[in-house]
Amino acid sequence: MPRIEVFDRERVIDQAKLVFWEKGYNATSMQDLVDATGLNRSSIYNSFGSKMELYQLTLKKYQKEATSFLQMAMIQAKNPLEALKNIFSGALDEMLTDEGKKGCFNMNCKSEMSRQDETIKNWLVQTQEQSIHLFQDLVAKGQDDGLINKNRSSEAYAHYLFSAFQGFRMTGILIQDRKKLQSIMDAVFATIT
């Protein structure tokens, strides 16, 4: 007879996510996960498989949250350019309130795990392509509306914006000055408008 889980699975994934986000995959021990979740080792293994499988679940949860953030940024925008600016502004606000200076969980994963695990690398490539595709759609619509210049293709600008966004997020780990970060953001958008 299968064992019945008597805990909130989503809460456990959230707690594990915070540990992995703060320490990274390699520095997180099973004891760290036991301490954070309140589950014993056998419950973690029985319910989630392995440390790697739990890590992958936390990444998927983070990506789902990031997707919700992107959708909200677009819903609140009057046009594609404003949607792009909302994405950067939302990241700016998040960086300034990130007390632990953890940065972006996906980017942390990319720098730590992309060369260590092929499954993680493939997942990272897929999520990156989704983000670039979103940026490309917004840029193309912005170009059609005359809000974004046509000096480069929508694809080229999408790659530029994605790279700029990642650099922006990394910069925000060490620089906590709103004016400086806003200046960076302004320079990014001056390039495409």
C-alpha positions as CSV (number, residue, x, y, z in Angstrom):
1,M,0.0,0.0,0.0
2,P,1.5,3.4,-1.0
3,R,2.4,5.8,1.8
4,I,0.3,8.9,2.2
5,E,2.1,12.2,2.4
6,V,1.0,14.1,5.5
7,F,2.7,17.4,4.7
8,D,2.1,20.3,2.3
9,R,4.2,19.3,-0.7
10,E,4.2,22.9,-2.2
11,R,5.3,24.3,1.2
12,V,8.2,21.8,1.3
13,I,9.3,22.7,-2.2
14,D,9.2,26.4,-1.3
15,Q,11.3,25.8,1.8
16,A,13.8,23.7,-0.2
17,K,13.9,26.4,-2.9
18,L,15.0,29.0,-0.4
19,V,17.9,26.8,0.8
20,F,19.0,26.0,-2.8
21,W,18.7,29.6,-3.8
22,E,20.8,30.8,-0.9
23,K,23.4,28.1,-0.8
24,G,23.4,26.6,-4.4
25,Y,22.9,23.0,-5.2
26,N,26.4,21.8,-4.3
27,A,26.7,23.5,-1.0
28,T,23.2,22.4,0.1
29,S,23.4,19.2,2.2
30,M,20.6,16.8,2.9
31,Q,20.8,18.0,6.5
32,D,20.1,21.5,5.3
33,L,17.0,20.3,3.6
34,V,15.9,18.3,6.7
35,D,16.4,21.4,8.8
36,A,14.5,23.7,6.4
37,T,11.6,21.4,5.7
38,G,11.1,19.6,9.0
39,L,11.0,16.3,7.1
40,N,13.4,13.5,7.9
41,R,15.7,12.2,5.2
42,S,13.7,9.1,4.4
43,S,10.5,11.3,3.9
44,I,12.4,13.6,1.5
45,Y,13.8,10.6,-0.5
46,N,10.4,8.8,-0.5
47,S,8.5,11.8,-1.5
48,F,10.9,13.6,-3.9
49,G,13.3,10.9,-5.0
50,S,16.7,12.5,-4.8
51,K,18.3,15.8,-3.9
52,M,18.6,16.5,-7.6
53,E,14.9,15.7,-8.3
54,L,13.9,18.1,-5.4
55,Y,16.2,20.7,-6.9
56,Q,14.6,20.4,-10.3
57,L,11.2,20.8,-8.7
58,T,12.3,24.0,-7.0
59,L,13.6,25.4,-10.3
60,K,10.3,24.6,-12.0
61,K,8.4,26.3,-9.1
62,Y,10.7,29.4,-9.5
63,Q,10.1,29.4,-13.3
64,K,6.4,29.3,-12.8
65,E,6.6,32.3,-10.4
66,A,8.8,34.1,-12.9
67,T,6.3,33.4,-15.7
68,S,3.5,34.9,-13.6
69,F,5.6,38.0,-13.0
70,L,6.2,38.4,-16.8
71,Q,2.5,37.9,-17.5
72,M,1.6,40.6,-14.9
73,A,4.2,43.0,-16.4
74,M,2.5,42.5,-19.8
75,I,-1.1,42.8,-18.5
76,Q,-0.3,46.1,-16.8
77,A,1.3,47.6,-19.9
78,K,-0.3,49.8,-22.4
79,N,2.0,48.8,-25.2
80,P,4.9,46.4,-25.9
81,L,7.7,48.9,-24.9
82,E,6.0,49.5,-21.6
83,A,5.8,45.8,-21.0
84,L,9.5,45.4,-21.5
85,K,10.1,48.4,-19.2
86,N,7.8,46.8,-16.6
87,I,9.9,43.6,-16.7
88,F,13.1,45.6,-16.0
89,S,11.4,47.8,-13.4
90,G,10.0,44.8,-11.6
91,A,13.4,43.2,-11.4
92,L,14.8,46.5,-10.1
93,D,12.3,46.6,-7.3
94,E,13.0,43.0,-6.5
95,M,16.8,43.6,-6.4
96,L,16.4,46.5,-4.0
97,T,14.3,44.4,-1.6
98,D,16.4,41.2,-1.8
99,E,17.8,41.3,1.7
100,G,19.9,38.2,1.2
101,K,21.4,39.5,-2.1
102,K,20.5,36.1,-3.6
103,G,20.1,37.3,-7.2
104,C,18.1,35.3,-9.7
105,F,17.7,31.6,-8.9
106,N,17.8,30.6,-12.6
107,M,20.9,32.6,-13.2
108,N,22.6,31.2,-10.1
109,C,21.7,27.8,-11.4
110,K,23.1,28.6,-14.8
111,S,26.4,29.6,-13.4
112,E,26.7,26.7,-11.0
113,M,25.0,23.7,-12.8
114,S,25.0,24.2,-16.5
115,R,28.2,22.3,-17.0
116,Q,27.5,19.7,-14.3
117,D,24.2,18.2,-15.3
118,E,22.9,17.7,-18.8
119,T,19.3,17.6,-17.7
120,I,19.6,20.9,-15.9
121,K,21.5,22.4,-18.9
122,N,18.7,21.4,-21.3
123,W,16.1,22.8,-19.0
124,L,18.0,26.1,-18.7
125,V,18.4,26.3,-22.5
126,Q,14.6,25.7,-22.9
127,T,13.7,28.4,-20.4
128,Q,16.2,30.8,-21.9
129,E,14.6,30.3,-25.4
130,Q,11.2,30.9,-23.9
131,S,12.3,34.3,-22.5
132,I,14.1,35.3,-25.7
133,H,11.0,34.4,-27.7
134,L,8.8,36.5,-25.4
135,F,11.2,39.5,-25.8
136,Q,11.3,39.0,-29.6
137,D,7.5,39.1,-29.7
138,L,7.3,42.2,-27.7
139,V,10.1,43.9,-29.7
140,A,8.4,43.0,-33.0
141,K,5.1,44.4,-31.9
142,G,6.9,47.5,-30.6
143,Q,8.6,47.9,-33.9
144,D,5.3,47.5,-35.7
145,D,3.8,50.2,-33.5
146,G,6.8,52.6,-34.1
147,L,7.8,52.5,-30.4
148,I,11.0,50.5,-31.0
149,N,13.5,51.4,-33.7
150,K,14.3,49.0,-36.6
151,N,18.0,49.5,-36.5
152,R,18.3,45.7,-35.6
153,S,16.0,42.8,-36.1
154,S,13.5,41.8,-33.4
155,E,15.6,38.7,-32.9
156,A,18.8,40.7,-32.4
157,Y,17.1,43.1,-30.0
158,A,15.6,40.1,-28.1
159,H,19.0,38.6,-27.5
160,Y,20.4,42.0,-26.5
161,L,17.5,42.6,-24.0
162,F,17.9,39.1,-22.6
163,S,21.7,39.6,-22.1
164,A,21.1,43.1,-20.7
165,F,18.5,41.7,-18.3
166,Q,20.8,39.1,-17.0
167,G,23.6,41.6,-16.6
168,F,21.2,44.0,-14.9
169,R,20.2,41.3,-12.4
170,M,23.8,40.4,-11.7
171,T,24.8,44.0,-11.2
172,G,21.9,44.4,-8.7
173,I,23.4,41.9,-6.4
174,L,26.3,44.3,-5.5
175,I,24.9,47.7,-6.4
176,Q,21.9,48.7,-4.3
177,D,21.6,52.2,-5.6
178,R,18.3,52.9,-7.3
179,K,19.6,55.8,-9.3
180,K,22.5,53.8,-10.7
181,L,20.4,50.8,-11.6
182,Q,17.8,53.1,-13.2
183,S,20.5,54.7,-15.2
184,I,21.6,51.3,-16.5
185,M,18.0,50.5,-17.4
186,D,17.6,53.8,-19.2
187,A,20.7,53.1,-21.2
188,V,19.3,49.7,-22.3
189,F,16.1,51.3,-23.5
190,A,17.8,54.2,-25.2
191,T,19.5,51.7,-27.5
192,I,16.2,50.3,-28.8
193,T,14.0,53.4,-29.0
